[in-house]
Amino acid sequence: MAVMDSDSENRFIAVETKLAYLEDFVEKLQEVAVEQGKEIERLRDENKLLSSRFRELQDSLEDIPNRKPPHY
């Protein structure tokens, strides 16, 4: 078994430490990405609903004649 000198061992520990931080960062980033994906899907659904309601209102307004009310 080869013995590491102190400088190599310190560098190895530094690399392991950075890897641990990177793994944690990637996990947190993935959680955020999943949550944002869910939020985007929720907003798409809400947008579809609002668009549908807007079209319904627009269609119902076309049925109302464009004339002055009787009190004029």
MDTraj code that builds the backbone (N, CA, C; nanometers):
import mdtraj as md
import numpy as np

residues = "MET ALA VAL MET ASP SER ASP SER GLU ASN ARG PHE ILE ALA VAL GLU THR LYS LEU ALA TYR LEU GLU ASP PHE VAL GLU LYS LEU GLN GLU VAL ALA VAL GLU GLN GLY LYS GLU ILE GLU ARG LEU ARG ASP GLU ASN LYS LEU LEU SER SER ARG PHE ARG GLU LEU GLN ASP SER LEU GLU ASP ILE PRO ASN ARG LYS PRO PRO HIS TYR".split()
xyz = np.array([
    [0.0845, -0.1174, 0.0000],
    [0.0000, 0.0000, 0.0000],
    [0.0893, 0.1241, 0.0000],
    [0.0583, 0.2143, -0.0902],
    [0.1384, 0.3356, -0.1018],
    [0.0945, 0.4368, 0.0028],
    [0.1900, 0.5057, 0.0554],
    [0.1627, 0.6072, 0.1560],
    [0.1583, 0.7428, 0.0860],
    [0.0523, 0.8198, 0.1134],
    [0.0409, 0.9531, 0.0547],
    [0.1189, 1.0520, 0.1384],
    [0.1797, 1.1466, 0.0667],
    [0.2425, 1.2531, 0.1438],
    [0.1341, 1.3505, 0.1897],
    [0.1670, 1.4375, 0.2777],
    [0.0713, 1.5275, 0.3412],
    [0.0026, 1.6182, 0.2392],
    [0.0792, 1.6691, 0.1411],
    [0.0219, 1.7585, 0.0397],
    [-0.0811, 1.6840, -0.0456],
    [-0.0502, 1.5626, -0.0880],
    [-0.1443, 1.4840, -0.1684],
    [-0.2688, 1.4503, -0.0880],
    [-0.2508, 1.4166, 0.0366],
    [-0.3644, 1.3835, 0.1218],
    [-0.4561, 1.5047, 0.1409],
    [-0.3963, 1.6214, 0.1607],
    [-0.4755, 1.7438, 0.1767],
    [-0.5523, 1.7771, 0.0486],
    [-0.4873, 1.7572, -0.0650],
    [-0.5538, 1.7821, -0.1934],
    [-0.6686, 1.6833, -0.2139],
    [-0.6470, 1.5580, -0.1768],
    [-0.7495, 1.4558, -0.1892],
    [-0.8699, 1.4889, -0.1009],
    [-0.8434, 1.5312, 0.0212],
    [-0.9509, 1.5702, 0.1131],
    [-1.0270, 1.6910, 0.0577],
    [-0.9535, 1.7859, -0.0002],
    [-1.0183, 1.9039, -0.0586],
    [-1.1100, 1.8640, -0.1738],
    [-1.0646, 1.7699, -0.2566],
    [-1.1470, 1.7233, -0.3687],
    [-1.2719, 1.6516, -0.3173],
    [-1.2558, 1.5669, -0.2169],
    [-1.3707, 1.4970, -0.1583],
    [-1.4702, 1.5959, -0.0985],
    [-1.4197, 1.6987, -0.0331],
    [-1.5055, 1.8003, 0.0277],
    [-1.5847, 1.8747, -0.0801],
    [-1.5150, 1.9141, -0.1861],
    [-1.5827, 1.9846, -0.2954],
    [-1.6875, 1.8952, -0.3602],
    [-1.6557, 1.7680, -0.3761],
    [-1.7509, 1.6740, -0.4348],
    [-1.8750, 1.6612, -0.3478],
    [-1.8573, 1.6555, -0.2174],
    [-1.9715, 1.6461, -0.1262],
    [-2.0600, 1.7700, -0.1382],
    [-1.9982, 1.8882, -0.1440],
    [-2.0756, 2.0106, -0.1598],
    [-2.1481, 2.0117, -0.2940],
    [-2.0806, 1.9680, -0.3990],
    [-2.1432, 1.9648, -0.5317],
    [-2.2611, 1.8679, -0.5355],
    [-2.2468, 1.7526, -0.4736],
    [-2.3572, 1.6570, -0.4690],
    [-2.4770, 1.7162, -0.3968],
    [-2.4524, 1.7844, -0.2862],
    [-2.5605, 1.8493, -0.2118],
    [-2.6255, 1.9584, -0.2963],
    [-2.5434, 2.0375, -0.3652],
    [-2.5948, 2.1456, -0.4494],
    [-2.6808, 2.0906, -0.5621],
    [-2.6355, 1.9840, -0.6269],
    [-2.7106, 1.9237, -0.7373],
    [-2.8439, 1.8700, -0.6873],
    [-2.8453, 1.8087, -0.5703],
    [-2.9696, 1.7562, -0.5130],
    [-3.0684, 1.8693, -0.4861],
    [-3.0200, 1.9785, -0.4275],
    [-3.1075, 2.0927, -0.4004],
    [-3.1564, 2.1562, -0.5296],
    [-3.0686, 2.1660, -0.6273],
    [-3.1053, 2.2230, -0.7566],
    [-3.2119, 2.1377, -0.8244],
    [-3.1998, 2.0073, -0.8135],
    [-3.2985, 1.9169, -0.8711],
    [-3.4342, 1.9352, -0.8025],
    [-3.4343, 1.9490, -0.6711],
    [-3.5595, 1.9721, -0.5983],
    [-3.6262, 2.1008, -0.6450],
    [-3.5473, 2.2052, -0.6635],
    [-3.6021, 2.3328, -0.7103],
    [-3.6583, 2.3171, -0.8519],
    [-3.5869, 2.2460, -0.9378],
    [-3.6330, 2.2258, -1.0746],
    [-3.7651, 2.1487, -1.0773],
    [-3.7786, 2.0488, -0.9928],
    [-3.9029, 1.9714, -0.9860],
    [-4.0172, 2.0608, -0.9392],
    [-3.9938, 2.1390, -0.8355],
    [-4.0966, 2.2300, -0.7848],
    [-4.1361, 2.3329, -0.8903],
    [-4.0387, 2.3864, -0.9614],
    [-4.0697, 2.4838, -1.0661],
    [-4.1489, 2.4187, -1.1786],
    [-4.1177, 2.2948, -1.2110],
    [-4.1940, 2.2231, -1.3132],
    [-4.3393, 2.2076, -1.2724],
    [-4.3620, 2.1748, -1.1451],
    [-4.4989, 2.1632, -1.0945],
    [-4.5705, 2.2983, -1.1012],
    [-4.4999, 2.4038, -1.0626],
    [-4.5589, 2.5380, -1.0651],
    [-4.5914, 2.5806, -1.2082],
    [-4.5034, 2.5509, -1.3012],
    [-4.5286, 2.5836, -1.4421],
    [-4.6530, 2.5103, -1.4913],
    [-4.6660, 2.3837, -1.4573],
    [-4.7834, 2.3063, -1.4979],
    [-4.9107, 2.3641, -1.4373],
    [-4.9043, 2.4043, -1.3096],
    [-5.0203, 2.4656, -1.2444],
    [-5.0587, 2.5961, -1.3136],
    [-4.9584, 2.6766, -1.3483],
    [-4.9851, 2.8040, -1.4155],
    [-5.0407, 2.7820, -1.5564],
    [-4.9939, 2.6784, -1.6253],
    [-5.0492, 2.6461, -1.7580],
    [-5.1968, 2.6104, -1.7471],
    [-5.2293, 2.5279, -1.6481],
    [-5.3694, 2.4898, -1.6278],
    [-5.4550, 2.6124, -1.5971],
    [-5.4031, 2.6991, -1.5115],
    [-5.4761, 2.8207, -1.4753],
    [-5.4930, 2.9109, -1.5972],
    [-5.3900, 2.9194, -1.6782],
    [-5.3964, 3.0012, -1.7992],
    [-5.5014, 2.9472, -1.8961],
    [-5.5078, 2.8158, -1.9109],
    [-5.6088, 2.7556, -1.9982],
    [-5.7489, 2.7875, -1.9480],
    [-5.7678, 2.7753, -1.8164],
    [-5.8981, 2.8043, -1.7580],
    [-5.9372, 2.9504, -1.7801],
    [-5.8458, 3.0408, -1.7543],
    [-5.8747, 3.1834, -1.7721],
    [-5.8999, 3.2170, -1.9191],
    [-5.8246, 3.1558, -2.0090],
    [-5.8457, 3.1788, -2.1517],
    [-5.9842, 3.1317, -2.1938],
    [-6.0233, 3.0167, -2.1423],
    [-6.1550, 2.9629, -2.1741],
    [-6.2651, 3.0560, -2.1223],
    [-6.2500, 3.1002, -1.9999],
    [-6.3504, 3.1912, -1.9430],
    [-6.3538, 3.3236, -2.0188],
    [-6.2375, 3.3718, -2.0593],
    [-6.2321, 3.4967, -2.1349],
    [-6.3059, 3.4809, -2.2678],
    [-6.2838, 3.3667, -2.3364],
    [-6.3537, 3.3425, -2.4633],
    [-6.5042, 3.3351, -2.4427],
    [-6.5463, 3.2716, -2.3327],
    [-6.6897, 3.2649, -2.3027],
    [-6.7473, 3.4046, -2.2818],
    [-6.6765, 3.4870, -2.2068],
    [-6.7235, 3.6247, -2.1846],
    [-6.7262, 3.7030, -2.3150],
    [-6.6250, 3.6839, -2.3958],
    [-6.6180, 3.7544, -2.5229],
    [-6.7344, 3.7126, -2.6126],
    [-6.7639, 3.5845, -2.6146],
    [-6.8761, 3.5350, -2.6953],
    [-7.0090, 3.5894, -2.6438],
    [-7.0252, 3.5974, -2.5119],
    [-7.1507, 3.6478, -2.4571],
    [-7.1659, 3.7978, -2.4830],
    [-7.0562, 3.8708, -2.4903],
    [-7.0643, 4.0143, -2.5196],
    [-7.1066, 4.0380, -2.6637],
    [-7.0720, 3.9487, -2.7521],
    [-7.1109, 3.9639, -2.8920],
    [-7.2612, 3.9487, -2.9088],
    [-7.3282, 3.8801, -2.8171],
    [-7.4722, 3.8620, -2.8235],
    [-7.5487, 3.9871, -2.7796],
    [-7.4836, 4.0769, -2.7067],
    [-7.5481, 4.1989, -2.6581],
    [-7.5441, 4.3027, -2.7699],
    [-7.6594, 4.3539, -2.8083],
    [-7.6602, 4.4546, -2.9155],
    [-7.5896, 4.5835, -2.8711],
    [-7.5274, 4.6481, -2.9623],
    [-7.4552, 4.7723, -2.9343],
    [-7.5505, 4.8893, -2.9589],
    [-7.6308, 4.9210, -2.8601],
    [-7.7252, 5.0327, -2.8728],
    [-7.7341, 5.1061, -2.7400],
    [-7.7924, 5.2226, -2.7464],
    [-7.8064, 5.3037, -2.6264],
    [-7.9120, 5.2429, -2.5350],
    [-7.8891, 5.2529, -2.4025],
    [-7.9912, 5.2042, -2.3089],
    [-8.1214, 5.2838, -2.3247],
    [-8.2327, 5.2296, -2.2814],
    [-8.3642, 5.2951, -2.3000],
    [-8.3769, 5.4312, -2.2310],
    [-8.2985, 5.4586, -2.1297],
    [-8.3165, 5.5862, -2.0584],
    [-8.2553, 5.7038, -2.1323],
    [-8.1880, 5.6841, -2.2479],
    [-8.1344, 5.7975, -2.3244],
    [-8.2383, 5.8560, -2.4145],
])
top = md.Topology()
chain = top.add_chain()
for i, resn in enumerate(residues, 1):
    res = top.add_residue(resn, chain, resSeq=i)
    for name in ("N", "CA", "C"):
        top.add_atom(name, md.element.get_by_symbol(name[0]), res)
traj = md.Trajectory(xyz[None], top)
